[in-house]
Amino acid sequence: MGKRPRRNHGPAFKAKVALVAMRGAKTVAAMAQQFDVHPNQIT
């Protein structure tokens, strides 16, 4: 199992994740799974 190549997220993706995070309707773990990112990237 190799490492996944490093990804760069654009401003639109970051804004979408931030809006969902600010609503507070989901846990950080659920948002991380939905957007396929590490939970630390959301916080």
Buried (B, 14 or more C-beta within 10 A) or exposed (E): EEEEEEEEEEEEEEEEBEEBBEEEEBEEEEBBEEBEBEEEEBE
